[in-house]
Amino acid sequence: MKAIQEAFALIRNNRKVFNWINIGYFATILIGMLVIRSSPELQKALVNMIGEAFSTGPMQYVSGAYSNGEAVAAIGLTFIINLLVGCFITITIPSLIIPFSGFLMGGIRAFLWGIIFSPNLGDLSFSMIILGIGIGLLLVFEGEAYVLALFAAFLHGRAWLQPASIGGVTHTQGYLAGVHMSLRLYLLMIGMLLIAAVYEVVLAIWLIPALT
């Protein structure tokens, strides 16, 4: 509990930064949605590429869990992939090597999300509106976990480059303090990704088939 309280304290004490990262992340998604309006064929190409990626290699197990209705396996696999790949490998590790570099991959992911999940405004039926709301909520749940990863990357980079900001003297002290803060925030990321994984499985296995 103390570690979680410390994580929330980091957000409270750096609320302006946290808010700006939120705004930037979700604004990038919206930009992707707007850009794709003039090139709908790009959306189709990306969706096909993702479908092919999930049909071969390790990712086919994820696809199989969803298509077979194996909810528990789908939740577990979705959570692990989003945590390891979405947060740790693409955002945290690069930022541990080069300060703030995880923002590049985080921004690219957000932009691609906008392209992939841009709604079809030509179909405004009741079922499509409900489906759009459902997917929008998924982007919020999962996206907030990536915002937390970016926030952790920012705090780590700032502490590393400006150790005085955390009461340190050396860059090594700042680096280690940044790692400590990141670990605290990872507790919140794990919680958000679990919520997102459960929601995504419910959406994909039950809601989407019922609406389409």
C-alpha positions as CSV (number, residue, x, y, z in Angstrom):
1,M,0.0,0.0,0.0
2,K,2.8,2.4,0.8
3,A,4.3,1.9,-2.6
4,I,1.0,2.6,-4.3
5,Q,0.5,5.7,-2.2
6,E,4.0,6.9,-3.2
7,A,3.0,6.4,-6.9
8,F,-0.1,8.5,-6.5
9,A,2.0,11.1,-4.7
10,L,4.3,11.3,-7.7
11,I,1.3,12.2,-9.8
12,R,0.0,14.7,-7.4
13,N,3.4,16.4,-7.0
14,N,3.9,16.5,-10.8
15,R,0.3,17.0,-11.9
16,K,1.0,19.6,-14.5
17,V,3.5,17.3,-16.3
18,F,1.2,14.3,-16.0
19,N,-1.7,16.3,-17.5
20,W,0.4,17.5,-20.4
21,I,1.6,14.0,-21.2
22,N,-2.1,12.8,-21.1
23,I,-3.1,15.7,-23.5
24,G,-0.2,15.0,-25.8
25,Y,-0.8,11.3,-26.0
26,F,-4.5,11.4,-26.7
27,A,-4.1,14.4,-29.0
28,T,-1.7,12.3,-31.1
29,I,-4.3,9.6,-31.4
30,L,-6.8,12.2,-32.6
31,I,-4.3,13.5,-35.1
32,G,-3.9,10.0,-36.5
33,M,-7.6,9.7,-36.8
34,L,-7.8,12.9,-38.7
35,V,-4.9,12.1,-41.0
36,I,-6.3,8.8,-42.1
37,R,-9.6,10.4,-43.2
38,S,-7.8,11.4,-46.4
39,S,-6.0,8.1,-46.9
40,P,-8.5,5.3,-45.8
41,E,-6.5,2.7,-47.8
42,L,-3.6,3.1,-45.3
43,Q,-5.9,2.1,-42.4
44,K,-6.9,-1.1,-44.4
45,A,-3.2,-1.9,-45.1
46,L,-2.3,-1.5,-41.4
47,V,-5.2,-3.7,-40.2
48,N,-4.2,-6.4,-42.7
49,M,-0.5,-6.2,-41.5
50,I,-1.7,-6.7,-37.9
51,G,-3.9,-9.6,-38.9
52,E,-0.9,-11.3,-40.7
53,A,1.3,-10.6,-37.6
54,F,-1.2,-12.4,-35.4
55,S,-1.5,-15.4,-37.7
56,T,2.1,-16.5,-37.4
57,G,4.7,-16.9,-34.8
58,P,4.1,-16.4,-31.1
59,M,1.3,-14.0,-31.7
60,Q,-0.8,-16.7,-33.2
61,Y,-1.4,-18.0,-29.6
62,V,-2.9,-14.7,-28.7
63,S,-5.2,-14.8,-31.8
64,G,-6.1,-18.4,-31.0
65,A,-7.1,-17.6,-27.4
66,Y,-9.4,-14.9,-28.7
67,S,-10.9,-16.9,-31.6
68,N,-11.5,-19.9,-29.3
69,G,-13.1,-17.8,-26.6
70,E,-10.4,-18.7,-24.0
71,A,-11.0,-15.7,-21.9
72,V,-8.5,-16.4,-19.1
73,A,-5.7,-17.2,-21.6
74,A,-6.5,-14.1,-23.7
75,I,-6.5,-11.8,-20.6
76,G,-3.1,-13.2,-19.5
77,L,-1.5,-13.0,-22.9
78,T,-2.8,-9.5,-23.6
79,F,-1.6,-8.3,-20.2
80,I,1.9,-9.7,-20.6
81,I,2.4,-8.4,-24.2
82,N,1.1,-4.9,-23.3
83,L,3.3,-4.8,-20.2
84,L,6.5,-6.2,-21.7
85,V,6.3,-4.8,-25.2
86,G,4.0,-1.8,-24.8
87,C,5.5,-0.4,-21.7
88,F,8.9,-1.9,-20.8
89,I,10.6,-2.6,-24.1
90,T,9.3,0.3,-26.2
91,I,9.2,3.1,-23.5
92,T,11.1,2.2,-20.4
93,I,14.2,0.5,-21.6
94,P,15.0,3.2,-24.3
95,S,14.5,5.9,-21.7
96,L,16.9,4.1,-19.3
97,I,19.6,4.3,-21.9
98,I,18.8,7.7,-23.5
99,P,16.7,10.1,-21.4
100,F,13.1,10.7,-22.8
101,S,13.8,8.5,-25.9
102,G,10.7,6.4,-25.0
103,F,8.6,9.3,-26.0
104,L,9.4,8.6,-29.6
105,M,8.0,5.1,-29.6
106,G,5.1,6.2,-27.4
107,G,4.2,8.9,-29.9
108,I,4.4,6.5,-32.8
109,R,2.2,4.0,-31.1
110,A,-0.4,6.7,-30.3
111,F,-0.4,7.9,-33.9
112,L,-0.8,4.4,-35.3
113,W,-3.6,3.8,-32.9
114,G,-5.4,6.8,-34.4
115,I,-5.0,5.4,-37.9
116,I,-6.1,1.9,-37.0
117,F,-9.0,2.8,-34.8
118,S,-10.3,5.8,-36.8
119,P,-14.1,5.3,-36.9
120,N,-16.1,4.8,-40.1
121,L,-18.2,7.9,-40.2
122,G,-20.2,6.5,-43.1
123,D,-21.8,4.0,-40.8
124,L,-23.5,5.7,-37.9
125,S,-25.9,2.8,-37.0
126,F,-26.7,2.2,-33.4
127,S,-24.5,-0.9,-33.2
128,M,-21.6,0.9,-34.8
129,I,-21.9,3.9,-32.3
130,I,-21.9,1.4,-29.4
131,L,-18.9,-0.4,-30.8
132,G,-17.1,2.9,-31.3
133,I,-17.7,3.9,-27.7
134,G,-16.5,0.5,-26.6
135,I,-13.3,0.8,-28.6
136,G,-12.8,4.4,-27.4
137,L,-13.0,3.2,-23.7
138,L,-10.4,0.6,-24.5
139,L,-8.0,3.2,-25.9
140,V,-8.5,5.2,-22.7
141,F,-7.9,2.3,-20.4
142,E,-4.8,1.0,-22.2
143,G,-3.6,4.4,-23.3
144,E,-3.5,5.6,-19.7
145,A,-1.1,2.8,-18.8
146,Y,1.2,4.0,-21.6
147,V,0.8,7.6,-20.3
148,L,2.0,6.3,-16.9
149,A,5.0,4.7,-18.6
150,L,5.8,8.0,-20.4
151,F,5.4,9.9,-17.1
152,A,7.8,7.5,-15.4
153,A,10.3,8.0,-18.3
154,F,10.0,11.8,-17.8
155,L,10.6,11.6,-14.1
156,H,13.5,9.3,-14.6
157,G,15.1,11.5,-17.3
158,R,14.7,14.6,-15.2
159,A,16.1,13.1,-12.1
160,W,19.0,11.7,-14.1
161,L,19.9,15.0,-15.8
162,Q,18.9,17.2,-12.9
163,P,19.6,15.3,-9.7
164,A,19.0,18.4,-7.7
165,S,15.3,18.1,-8.7
166,I,15.0,15.1,-6.3
167,G,17.5,16.4,-3.7
168,G,20.4,14.5,-5.1
169,V,24.0,15.6,-5.9
170,T,25.3,13.2,-8.5
171,H,23.8,12.0,-11.7
172,T,24.1,8.4,-10.4
173,Q,21.9,9.4,-7.5
174,G,19.4,10.9,-9.9
175,Y,19.4,7.8,-12.1
176,L,18.8,5.5,-9.2
177,A,16.0,7.8,-7.8
178,G,14.4,7.8,-11.2
179,V,14.4,4.0,-11.3
180,H,12.8,3.9,-7.9
181,M,10.0,6.3,-9.0
182,S,9.5,4.3,-12.2
183,L,9.0,1.1,-10.2
184,R,6.4,2.8,-8.1
185,L,4.5,3.9,-11.1
186,Y,4.8,0.4,-12.6
187,L,2.4,-0.7,-9.9
188,L,-0.2,1.6,-11.3
189,M,0.6,0.6,-14.9
190,I,0.0,-3.1,-13.9
191,G,-3.4,-2.2,-12.5
192,M,-4.4,-0.3,-15.6
193,L,-3.2,-3.0,-18.0
194,L,-5.1,-5.6,-16.0
195,I,-8.3,-3.6,-16.3
196,A,-7.6,-3.0,-20.0
197,A,-6.9,-6.7,-20.7
198,V,-10.1,-7.8,-19.0
199,Y,-12.1,-5.1,-20.9
200,E,-10.4,-5.9,-24.2
201,V,-11.3,-9.6,-23.9
202,V,-14.9,-8.8,-23.0
203,L,-15.1,-6.4,-25.9
204,A,-13.5,-8.8,-28.5
205,I,-15.0,-12.1,-27.4
206,W,-18.6,-11.0,-26.5
207,L,-19.5,-7.4,-27.4
208,I,-18.0,-7.1,-31.0
209,P,-19.5,-10.4,-32.2
210,A,-22.9,-9.4,-30.8
211,L,-22.8,-6.1,-32.6
212,T,-21.5,-7.3,-36.0
